[in-house]
Amino acid sequence: MAERLGEAFEFDEKLTVVGRKLEPGEKAPPFTLDWLNPDIGMPEPHSLSDSVGSVRLLNVVNSLDTPVCQFETRKWDQMLSDLPGGVTVYTITMDLPFAIDRWTKEAGVTHKGLSSHRSEQFGQGYGVLLKEWRMLQRSVFVIDASGTITYVEYVDDQMKEPDYEAAAAALNAAAT
């Protein structure tokens, strides 16, 4: 598995990212992650294919227990009303599904949070696994209705937010 040294960092700590960088034009790697089904209070699998036919935004964050990740996730949720119809937003982290559910309820976030806590497969497949932390690198992916990646941003400084405007423009373009 490819390792990219120093392509992510926080302050002076250089991090190793596992997996290759994905590019626009590639098919999005399939995944199955956990989400907490509020009807039964238990984790259930949720796959990328569950939202086939819609444009998807994957908001990938380190942990919802950190301020930048919290702000970013709230920001995407606030932007939902300005996004075209048929767009599905997911926040993905290695946090436990119970922690994601608790935080989203407390924060009033309405989009689905997905957990990759069981496996490093998502992190490796999307090129976002932070080896030293066993967390995911802050990143944004836009996937069109046919499953093709149309926009990618890997954020190197884990204390910075992504480019919301560029991702929103890519979402608008993919939805038309």
N, C-alpha and C positions, 0 to 999 in steps of 0.2 A: 504494500500500500504506500502510495506517495506521501511524503512528509515535506511540508513547506516551512522552513525555519524562518522565524521572525516576521511572517506576514500578518501576524496579529500581535498586539502588545497592550499592556496597561501600565502606565507610568514607565518605569525602567525595565519591567519584566517582559522579555521577548518570549513569545509563545510558539509552539510547534502546532501547525494545523495539519491534520491527517486527511488525506483524500485530495483529489485533483480539483482544480477550479472548473466549474461548469461555465459554459458560454451560451449566449443567446443563439438560437437556432437548433440546439440540442433538444432531444426529448427529455422531459423531466424524469428522473429515476423514480420508479414506483416506491411507495412506502406504506407501511401500516404502523400506526402509532396508537397510543392509548388516549382516551378522553374519558372524563368522568360523566357518565350518563346521570343527569339529575333525577330522572324518574325512578332509578333503582339504587342510586348512591354507590355504584360500583363502576370500575373502569371497564370500558369496552373498546374493541379495536375500531379504528377509523383509518381508512385508506385514501390515498390521493384519488383513486378511481371512484370513490364515493361522491366526488364532486365533478365527475366528468361532464363536459358540456358547459361548464361555467369557467370564467376567468378566475384564476386563483392568485392571491398574494400570500406568500409565506414570509411572515415576520419572524425571523429566527433570532432568539435572544439567549444570553448567558443564563440568567435566572430572574424570575419575577420577584425575588427577594432583594434586588438591587435597584437603586433609584433610576438609573438611565433606562433600564429595561422596563420598569414600571411606566415611566413617562412615555417611552416609545409605544408601548402597547396601548396606553390610553389615547395617544395621538392617532393611531390607526383607527381605533374605535370611533373617535370623534370625526374622522374623515370619511367614515362609511357613508354618511348621508350625501356627501359630495361625489362619491364614486358612482360610476354607471351601474345600472341594474344588472344583476347576474354576476356580480363580483363576489367571490367568497374569500374572506380573510381568515387566516389561521395564524395564531402565535404558537411557535414551536420552541420548546426548551426541554432540558433533561430533568427538570423539576418533576416531582411525583404528581400524578393526576389529581390527588387530593389537595395538594398545595396550590396547583393551578386553579382548581375550582374554587377554593376558599378565597384566593386573592381576587379572581375575576368577580366573584359575588360582592366582595367588600368594595372593590373599585368601580362596580357598576359597568364593567366591560361586557359587551353582548356577543362578540364574536368568539368562535370556538378556540380553546387552548388545547394543544396536543402535546403529549409527553413522549419523549424518546428514552425514557429512563431504563427500559428493559435491555436496550441494545445500542451499540455504537453504530449500527448499520446506517441510519439516517445521516448521522454526522459524517461518516466516511463517504457515503454516496453523494452527498451534496458538497463535500469538501469543506466542512465547517467544524469538525471535531477538534477541540483544543486538548491536546494530549496531556499537558501538565495539569489542567483543571478538571478534565473529564466533563466539560461543558461544551456548549456550542458557540461558535464565533458569531458575533452580531452580523447579520446579513439579511438581504431582501431578495426574493425571487418572484417574478411575475411569470405565470404559466398560462398560456392561452387555452381556449376551449378544447383544442385538439391535443393538448398535453405538451406543447412545445414551449420551451423557455424563451421568453421575449426580452427579459431584463434581469440582470444580476448585479448586485452590489455586495461586495465583501468589505465590511468596515474593518480597517486595520486597527485603529485606536478604539479599544473596547469601552472607553469613556465618552465616545462621540456617538451621535445619532446618525442614522442614515439620511440620504437625500430624499426626503418625502416627496418633493415636487417632481423629481425625475421619475420616481417609481409610480406616482399618480399619473403622470403623462403616459407612461408605458401601459398602465392599466386602461386608461382611456383609449389608447391606440389598439390594444388587444380586444377591447370590447366593441369596437366599431367594425 
